[in-house]
Amino acid sequence: MLLTIATTHQPATELGYLLHKHPERCQTFPMGFGEAHVFYPEASHERCAATLLLDVDSVGLVRGKSSHRSRGRTHERTFDQYVNDRPYVASSFLSVTLAKVFGTALSGRCKSHPELANTAIPLEVSIPVLPCRGGEDFLRSLFEPLGYSVTSQTSPLDDTFPDWGNSQYLNITLSNTIRLSELLSHLYVLIPVLDEDKHYWFGEDEIEKLLRHGEGWLKAHPAREPITRRYLKRKREMAETALAQLMEGEDPDAAAEAAAEGWQKLAAKKPVSLNQQRMALVADVLVQAGAKRVIDLGCGEGSLIKELLQNRSFEKITGMDVSYRELEKAKRRLKYELGPMQQQHRVDLIQGSLIYKDDRLRGYDAATVIEVIEHMDLDRLAAFERVLFEFAQPPVVIVTTPNAEFNICFPALQPGSLRHQDHRFEWSRQAFQDWAKGVCDRTGYTVTFQGIGYNHPDFGTPTQLGLFKKATAHTQNKPSETVQKRDF
């Protein structure tokens, strides 16, 4: 399989510095599945092209497989293992090779020309045989939003038999003015996405690879969801975890608050950030509810946990988040690793999802869900409700979410837009109350509401809070007891 990277940046031979491969040499690199060769078919002042040729040893791949994989199984597919398209098409083999052979360039480092490594230069990539499940339209949907000019041509199955028609493979050329490290990151992620297959078994570390190489571009990509699903071979739980980690890590109201000086001044006092007001009020509500053991669902970087640690009445505080990276940030923020043993005993951080039953959610006096539900797809809310209100059933639940009516007070927000790019929805006060009362009707909780932040006379507060309490058996029976007393 072949991949060629060319530039017309002058002097064009500086591409050799960026790739850390000399234009006058042909270099060979052993891979676990064959050999990779790098050479320059063209190297002049005006144009320079570097070609990566990957020679996959398909026979060695099959013979090198562990015997336990075929133990107890028939060998009817042995021929398919030897004869397939893997040695000839751009696939995960090529992606892995890029990371090894051009690893320094992929990381954006160049000791001799650091300024060049940080400069966008004209680059052109040619891949003669690229499998693309989804066709040219899908190819364009991946690369054109990143600024590439895309040229593609379908390859025939066999030039000598034109009646056989065309194959599923494309001969493509991508052009862009971009940093080389960005180009390599795009190829590393998107080549396996186009092929929708990988030659190796992978686990949770594949999520970290996707997030690392997608940093700076994947989050804003309009096709981030299909990219994530296909990169992770449609493993649903892994894809959901990756998407959640990709979109988390920001204060949902940070951008809006930055432009909120107008309404903050209306409070006629020194402005306190909305997030600080939110955490302080939630902590007060928990104290008033008499909660000793609290679990913060979707804890992020640990803002609420830090607030609760200041009050010794909270004996056990657990933070749960789907994002491993956010939990690591929380540990650093809370000095989790270095804190006194007694404080470590009070705090626990766990990774988990809010839409799957988890025995670790049971046994708490209260659960908090602070600015989380608006990040869920509406069709996932029902699963969240069942997990929290029917399975875990803490006596007290606190849910906060933005008040969409208040958005008009944020000058930076266009009409109809949301406060954060990952918000799936934002509810008015009536919509939030309707949802909360529906939860209570289905699960036996009661709910009361209050606002957080400056209270506008027409639009209410920027954040709305629902305080859910589980009805006790005594409370549930109280109406019938009253009737019995009246009867007698």
C-alpha positions as CSV (number, residue, x, y, z in Angstrom):
1,M,0.0,0.0,0.0
2,L,1.1,3.5,-0.8
3,L,0.8,7.0,0.6
4,T,2.5,10.1,-0.8
5,I,2.8,13.5,0.9
6,A,3.9,16.4,-1.3
7,T,4.5,20.1,-0.8
8,T,5.2,23.1,-2.9
9,H,6.4,25.1,0.1
10,Q,9.8,26.6,-0.8
11,P,12.3,25.3,-0.4
12,A,10.2,22.2,-0.8
13,T,13.0,19.8,0.4
14,E,12.4,21.2,4.0
15,L,9.7,18.5,4.1
16,G,12.5,16.2,4.9
17,Y,13.2,18.1,8.1
18,L,9.5,17.9,9.1
19,L,9.3,14.1,8.4
20,H,12.8,13.5,9.9
21,K,13.6,11.5,6.7
22,H,16.4,12.5,4.4
23,P,15.3,13.1,0.7
24,E,18.4,11.4,-0.6
25,R,17.9,8.1,1.3
26,C,15.6,5.2,1.1
27,Q,14.9,4.0,4.7
28,T,13.3,0.8,5.8
29,F,11.5,0.2,9.1
30,P,10.5,-3.2,10.4
31,M,6.9,-3.5,11.5
32,G,5.1,-6.4,13.3
33,F,3.2,-7.1,10.1
34,G,5.8,-6.4,7.4
35,E,8.2,-3.7,6.4
36,A,7.7,0.1,5.8
37,H,9.9,2.0,3.3
38,V,10.2,5.7,2.9
39,F,11.7,7.3,-0.2
40,Y,11.4,10.5,-2.2
41,P,10.3,10.1,-5.9
42,E,10.6,13.9,-6.3
43,A,12.9,16.3,-4.4
44,S,13.4,19.8,-5.9
45,H,13.3,23.4,-4.6
46,E,9.8,23.8,-6.1
47,R,8.2,20.5,-5.1
48,C,9.1,17.6,-2.9
49,A,7.2,14.3,-2.4
50,A,7.7,11.6,0.2
51,T,6.2,8.2,-0.3
52,L,5.5,5.6,2.4
53,L,5.4,2.1,1.0
54,L,4.0,-0.6,3.3
55,D,4.7,-4.2,2.4
56,V,2.4,-6.3,4.6
57,D,3.5,-9.9,5.1
58,S,0.0,-11.6,4.9
59,V,1.5,-15.1,5.2
60,G,3.5,-14.2,8.3
61,L,0.4,-12.6,9.8
62,V,-1.6,-15.8,9.5
63,R,1.2,-18.1,10.6
64,G,2.1,-15.9,13.5
65,K,-1.4,-16.0,15.1
66,S,-1.6,-17.6,18.5
67,S,-2.7,-21.2,18.3
68,H,-5.4,-20.7,20.9
69,R,-7.4,-18.5,18.6
70,S,-8.1,-21.5,16.3
71,R,-8.2,-24.2,19.0
72,G,-11.4,-26.1,18.8
73,R,-12.5,-24.4,15.6
74,T,-12.6,-25.6,12.0
75,H,-10.4,-24.1,9.3
76,E,-12.8,-23.4,6.5
77,R,-11.7,-19.7,6.4
78,T,-8.0,-20.3,6.1
79,F,-8.0,-19.4,2.5
80,D,-9.6,-16.0,3.3
81,Q,-7.0,-15.4,5.8
82,Y,-4.2,-15.7,3.2
83,V,-6.0,-14.0,0.3
84,N,-7.6,-10.7,1.0
85,D,-7.2,-7.0,0.3
86,R,-5.3,-6.1,3.5
87,P,-1.8,-6.0,1.9
88,Y,-2.9,-3.6,-0.8
89,V,-5.3,-1.0,0.7
90,A,-5.0,1.9,3.1
91,S,-6.2,0.5,6.4
92,S,-5.4,0.4,10.1
93,F,-2.0,-1.1,9.1
94,L,-1.2,2.2,7.4
95,S,-2.5,4.2,10.4
96,V,-0.2,2.3,12.8
97,T,2.7,2.7,10.4
98,L,2.2,6.5,10.2
99,A,2.4,6.7,14.0
100,K,5.6,4.7,14.1
101,V,7.5,5.9,11.1
102,F,6.4,9.6,11.3
103,G,5.9,9.7,15.1
104,T,7.9,12.8,15.7
105,A,6.2,14.7,12.9
106,L,2.8,13.5,14.2
107,S,3.6,15.0,17.6
108,G,4.5,18.4,15.9
109,R,8.1,18.4,16.9
110,C,11.1,19.5,14.8
111,K,14.2,20.5,16.6
112,S,16.0,21.9,13.6
113,H,12.9,23.9,12.2
114,P,10.5,24.4,15.1
115,E,8.9,27.4,13.4
116,L,8.2,25.4,10.3
117,A,6.5,22.6,12.3
118,N,4.1,25.3,13.6
119,T,3.5,26.8,10.2
120,A,0.6,25.9,7.8
121,I,2.1,24.9,4.4
122,P,0.6,23.6,1.2
123,L,0.4,19.8,1.4
124,E,-1.0,17.2,-0.9
125,V,-1.7,13.6,0.0
126,S,-2.3,10.8,-2.5
127,I,-3.6,7.4,-1.7
128,P,-4.2,5.2,-4.7
129,V,-6.3,2.4,-3.1
130,L,-8.5,3.6,-0.3
131,P,-11.4,1.5,1.0
132,C,-14.4,3.7,1.7
133,R,-17.5,2.2,3.2
134,G,-20.0,5.0,2.4
135,G,-18.5,6.1,-0.9
136,E,-17.2,9.5,-2.1
137,D,-19.9,11.4,-0.3
138,F,-18.8,10.0,3.1
139,L,-15.1,10.7,2.2
140,R,-16.0,14.3,1.5
141,S,-18.0,14.6,4.7
142,L,-14.9,13.7,6.7
143,F,-12.3,15.8,5.0
144,E,-14.0,18.9,3.5
145,P,-15.1,20.3,6.9
146,L,-11.4,20.2,7.8
147,G,-10.5,22.5,4.9
148,Y,-9.4,19.9,2.4
149,S,-9.9,19.9,-1.4
150,V,-10.9,16.4,-2.3
151,T,-10.4,14.6,-5.6
152,S,-11.4,11.0,-6.0
153,Q,-11.7,8.4,-8.7
154,T,-13.2,5.0,-8.4
155,S,-10.8,2.1,-9.2
156,P,-12.0,-0.6,-11.6
157,L,-12.0,-4.2,-10.3
158,D,-9.7,-5.3,-13.1
159,D,-8.4,-3.2,-16.0
160,T,-8.5,-6.2,-18.3
161,F,-12.1,-6.9,-17.6
162,P,-14.0,-3.6,-17.7
163,D,-17.4,-5.5,-17.7
164,W,-16.7,-6.4,-14.1
165,G,-17.4,-2.7,-13.1
166,N,-15.8,-0.6,-10.4
167,S,-14.6,-1.7,-7.0
168,Q,-15.3,-0.2,-3.6
169,Y,-11.8,1.4,-3.6
170,L,-11.1,5.1,-4.3
171,N,-8.0,6.7,-5.7
172,I,-7.9,10.0,-3.8
173,T,-5.9,13.2,-3.5
174,L,-6.3,15.6,-0.6
175,S,-5.0,19.2,-0.7
176,N,-4.9,21.7,2.2
177,T,-2.7,24.4,3.6
178,I,-2.2,23.0,7.1
179,R,0.5,22.0,9.6
180,L,2.0,18.6,8.9
181,S,1.2,17.3,12.4
182,E,-2.5,18.2,11.8
183,L,-2.5,16.4,8.5
184,L,-1.0,13.2,10.0
185,S,-3.5,13.3,12.9
186,H,-6.4,13.5,10.5
187,L,-5.0,10.6,8.5
188,Y,-4.3,8.5,11.6
189,V,-7.9,8.7,12.7
190,L,-9.9,8.9,9.5
191,I,-8.2,6.1,7.5
192,P,-9.5,3.4,9.8
193,V,-12.9,5.2,9.9
194,L,-13.2,5.0,6.1
195,D,-12.3,1.3,6.2
196,E,-14.4,0.7,9.3
197,D,-12.1,-2.1,10.4
198,K,-8.9,-2.7,12.4
199,H,-6.4,-5.5,12.2
200,Y,-5.8,-5.7,15.9
201,W,-7.8,-6.4,19.0
202,F,-8.3,-3.2,21.0
203,G,-9.6,-2.2,24.4
204,E,-10.3,1.0,26.4
205,D,-7.0,2.5,25.4
206,E,-8.3,3.0,21.9
207,I,-10.6,5.8,23.3
208,E,-7.5,7.6,24.6
209,K,-5.8,7.3,21.2
210,L,-8.9,8.8,19.5
211,L,-9.1,11.7,21.9
212,R,-5.4,12.4,21.8
213,H,-5.2,12.4,18.0
214,G,-8.5,14.1,17.6
215,E,-7.6,16.9,20.0
216,G,-8.3,20.4,18.5
217,W,-10.5,19.2,15.6
218,L,-12.7,16.2,16.4
219,K,-14.9,18.0,18.9
220,A,-16.1,20.6,16.4
221,H,-16.3,18.2,13.5
222,P,-19.9,17.9,12.2
223,A,-19.4,14.2,11.7
224,R,-17.8,13.5,15.1
225,E,-20.4,10.9,16.1
226,P,-20.0,8.7,13.0
227,I,-16.2,9.1,13.2
228,T,-16.2,8.0,16.8
229,R,-18.6,5.1,16.2
230,R,-16.7,3.8,13.2
231,Y,-13.2,4.3,14.8
232,L,-14.4,2.2,17.7
233,K,-15.9,-0.4,15.3
234,R,-19.5,0.4,16.5
235,K,-18.9,-0.8,20.0
236,R,-21.8,1.2,21.5
237,E,-20.6,1.6,25.1
238,M,-17.1,2.6,24.1
239,A,-18.4,5.1,21.5
240,E,-20.7,6.7,24.1
241,T,-17.9,6.9,26.6
242,A,-15.6,8.5,24.0
243,L,-18.2,11.1,22.9
244,A,-19.0,12.0,26.5
245,Q,-15.3,12.5,27.3
246,L,-14.8,14.4,24.0
247,M,-17.6,16.9,24.9
248,E,-17.0,17.3,28.6
249,G,-14.6,19.4,30.6
250,E,-16.1,22.9,30.2
251,D,-18.3,24.9,32.5
252,P,-21.5,24.9,30.6
253,D,-22.2,28.5,31.4
254,A,-18.7,29.8,31.0
255,A,-19.0,31.4,27.6
256,A,-22.4,32.9,28.4
257,E,-21.2,34.3,31.8
258,A,-18.3,36.0,30.1
259,A,-20.7,38.2,28.3
260,A,-23.1,38.6,31.2
261,E,-21.9,41.8,32.8
262,G,-25.2,43.5,32.1
263,W,-27.4,41.3,34.1
264,Q,-24.8,40.6,36.8
265,K,-24.8,44.4,37.5
266,L,-28.5,44.2,38.1
267,A,-27.8,42.1,41.2
268,A,-26.5,45.3,42.9
269,K,-23.7,43.6,44.5
270,K,-20.2,42.3,43.7
271,P,-20.8,39.6,41.0
272,V,-20.2,36.1,42.0
273,S,-19.9,33.5,39.3
274,L,-23.1,31.6,38.6
275,N,-21.2,28.3,39.1
276,Q,-20.1,29.4,42.6
277,Q,-23.7,30.4,43.5
278,R,-24.8,27.0,42.1
279,M,-22.4,25.0,44.2
280,A,-23.0,27.0,47.4
281,L,-26.8,26.6,47.1
282,V,-26.6,22.9,46.4
283,A,-24.4,22.4,49.4
284,D,-26.9,24.3,51.6
285,V,-29.8,22.2,50.4
286,L,-27.9,19.0,51.2
287,V,-27.2,20.3,54.7
288,Q,-30.8,21.2,55.2
289,A,-31.8,17.7,54.0
290,G,-29.5,16.1,56.6
291,A,-27.5,14.2,54.0
292,K,-24.3,12.5,55.2
293,R,-23.4,10.4,52.2
294,V,-23.6,12.1,48.9
295,I,-22.9,11.0,45.3
296,D,-22.3,13.6,42.6
297,L,-23.3,12.2,39.3
298,G,-21.4,13.8,36.3
299,C,-19.0,15.3,38.8
300,G,-16.6,16.6,36.1
301,E,-13.6,18.3,37.7
302,G,-15.0,18.1,41.2
303,S,-16.4,21.6,41.8
304,L,-19.2,20.4,44.0
305,I,-17.0,17.9,45.8
306,K,-14.6,20.6,46.7
307,E,-17.4,22.7,48.1
308,L,-18.8,19.8,50.2
309,L,-15.4,18.9,51.6
310,Q,-15.5,22.2,53.5
311,N,-18.4,20.9,55.6
312,R,-17.5,18.1,58.0
313,S,-21.1,17.0,58.3
314,F,-20.6,15.2,55.0
315,E,-19.1,11.8,55.9
316,K,-18.8,10.3,52.5
317,I,-18.6,12.1,49.1
318,T,-18.4,10.1,45.9
319,G,-18.0,11.6,42.5
320,M,-18.9,9.6,39.4
321,D,-18.2,10.6,35.8
322,V,-18.0,8.9,32.4
323,S,-14.8,10.7,31.5
324,Y,-11.5,9.3,32.9
325,R,-9.8,12.6,32.0
326,E,-12.2,14.6,34.0
327,L,-11.7,12.3,37.0
328,E,-8.0,12.8,36.7
329,K,-8.5,16.5,36.7
330,A,-10.7,16.2,39.8
331,K,-8.0,14.2,41.6
332,R,-5.5,17.0,40.9
333,R,-7.9,19.7,41.9
334,L,-8.8,18.0,45.2
335,K,-5.2,16.9,45.8
336,Y,-6.8,13.5,46.1
337,E,-3.5,11.6,45.9
338,L,-1.7,13.9,48.4
339,G,-4.5,14.7,50.9
340,P,-4.6,13.4,54.4
341,M,-5.7,9.8,54.9
342,Q,-8.9,10.9,56.7
343,Q,-9.9,13.1,53.7
344,Q,-9.1,10.3,51.3
345,H,-11.5,8.1,53.3
346,R,-14.2,10.8,52.8
347,V,-13.8,11.1,49.0
348,D,-14.1,8.5,46.3
349,L,-14.0,9.0,42.6
350,I,-15.4,6.4,40.2
351,Q,-15.9,6.1,36.5
352,G,-19.4,5.1,35.2
353,S,-22.3,6.0,33.0
354,L,-25.6,7.5,34.1
355,I,-27.7,5.4,31.8
356,Y,-26.7,1.9,33.0
357,K,-27.6,0.2,36.3
358,D,-24.7,0.2,38.7
359,D,-24.8,-1.2,42.2
360,R,-22.3,1.5,43.3
361,L,-25.1,4.1,43.1
362,R,-27.0,2.5,46.0
363,G,-26.7,3.4,49.6
364,Y,-26.4,7.2,49.5
365,D,-28.5,9.8,51.4
366,A,-28.5,12.1,48.4
367,A,-27.5,12.2,44.7
368,T,-26.7,15.4,42.8
369,V,-27.0,15.9,39.1
370,I,-25.6,19.4,38.4
371,E,-25.8,20.8,34.9
372,V,-25.8,17.3,33.4
373,I,-29.1,16.3,31.9
374,E,-29.0,19.0,29.2
375,H,-25.9,17.1,27.8
376,M,-28.0,14.0,27.2
377,D,-30.0,13.1,24.1
378,L,-33.7,13.3,25.0
379,D,-34.2,9.7,24.1
380,R,-31.7,8.8,26.8
381,L,-33.4,10.6,29.6
382,A,-35.8,7.7,30.2
383,A,-32.9,5.4,30.9
384,F,-31.3,7.9,33.2
385,E,-34.6,8.3,35.1
386,R,-34.9,4.5,35.7
387,V,-31.3,4.2,36.8
388,L,-31.5,7.0,39.3
389,F,-35.1,7.1,40.5
390,E,-36.1,3.5,40.2
391,F,-32.9,1.5,40.7
392,A,-30.6,3.6,43.0
393,Q,-33.5,5.4,44.8
394,P,-31.6,7.9,47.0
395,P,-33.9,9.6,49.5
396,V,-32.9,13.0,48.1
397,V,-32.0,14.0,44.5
398,I,-31.0,17.5,43.4
399,V,-31.1,18.3,39.6
400,T,-30.0,21.6,38.2
401,T,-30.3,22.7,34.5
402,P,-30.2,26.0,32.6
403,N,-33.4,28.1,32.3
404,A,-33.8,28.7,28.6
405,E,-36.0,31.7,29.2
406,F,-33.1,33.5,30.8
407,N,-30.9,33.2,27.6
408,I,-32.3,36.4,26.3
409,C,-30.3,38.2,29.0
410,F,-27.0,36.9,27.5
411,P,-26.0,39.4,24.8
412,A,-23.6,37.0,23.2
413,L,-26.3,34.4,22.5
414,Q,-28.2,34.5,19.2
415,P,-32.0,33.9,19.5
416,G,-32.7,30.2,19.7
417,S,-29.1,29.2,20.3
418,L,-27.9,27.2,23.3
419,R,-25.4,28.2,26.0
420,H,-23.0,25.4,25.2
421,Q,-22.2,23.6,22.0
422,D,-22.8,20.2,23.6
423,H,-26.2,21.0,25.1
424,R,-28.8,18.8,23.4
425,F,-31.7,20.9,24.8
426,E,-32.4,23.7,27.3
427,W,-35.8,23.8,29.0
428,S,-38.0,26.7,30.1
429,R,-39.2,26.7,33.7
430,Q,-42.5,25.1,32.7
431,A,-40.8,22.4,30.6
432,F,-38.5,21.5,33.5
433,Q,-41.3,21.3,35.9
434,D,-43.4,19.2,33.6
435,W,-40.5,16.7,33.3
436,A,-39.8,16.6,37.0
437,K,-43.5,16.1,37.9
438,G,-43.7,13.3,35.4
439,V,-40.7,11.6,37.1
440,C,-42.5,11.9,40.4
441,D,-45.7,10.5,39.1
442,R,-43.8,7.4,37.8
443,T,-41.4,6.9,40.7
444,G,-43.1,8.0,43.9
445,Y,-40.9,11.1,44.6
446,T,-42.1,14.6,45.4
447,V,-40.4,17.7,44.0
448,T,-40.0,21.4,44.8
449,F,-38.3,24.1,42.7
450,Q,-36.1,27.1,43.2
451,G,-33.9,29.3,41.1
452,I,-30.1,30.0,41.3
453,G,-28.6,33.4,40.4
454,Y,-30.1,36.8,39.7
455,N,-33.9,36.6,39.5
456,H,-35.1,38.6,36.5
457,P,-38.7,39.8,36.9
458,D,-39.8,38.4,33.5
459,F,-37.3,35.6,32.7
460,G,-36.5,34.1,36.1
461,T,-33.0,32.9,37.1
462,P,-30.3,31.5,34.9
463,T,-30.3,28.1,36.6
464,Q,-33.3,26.2,37.9
465,L,-33.1,23.5,40.6
466,G,-35.4,20.6,41.3
467,L,-35.3,19.0,44.8
468,F,-36.7,15.5,44.7
469,K,-37.6,13.6,47.9
470,K,-38.5,10.0,48.0
471,A,-42.0,9.5,49.6
472,T,-41.9,7.3,52.7
473,A,-44.4,4.6,53.3
474,H,-45.9,6.8,56.0
475,T,-46.3,9.7,53.6
476,Q,-47.7,7.4,50.9
477,N,-50.4,6.1,53.2
478,K,-51.3,9.4,54.8
479,P,-54.3,10.3,52.6
480,S,-56.0,6.9,53.2
481,E,-55.3,7.2,56.9
482,T,-57.0,10.6,56.9
483,V,-60.1,9.2,55.2
484,Q,-60.3,6.4,57.8
485,K,-60.2,9.0,60.6
486,R,-63.0,10.9,59.0
487,D,-65.1,7.7,58.6
488,F,-64.8,7.1,62.3
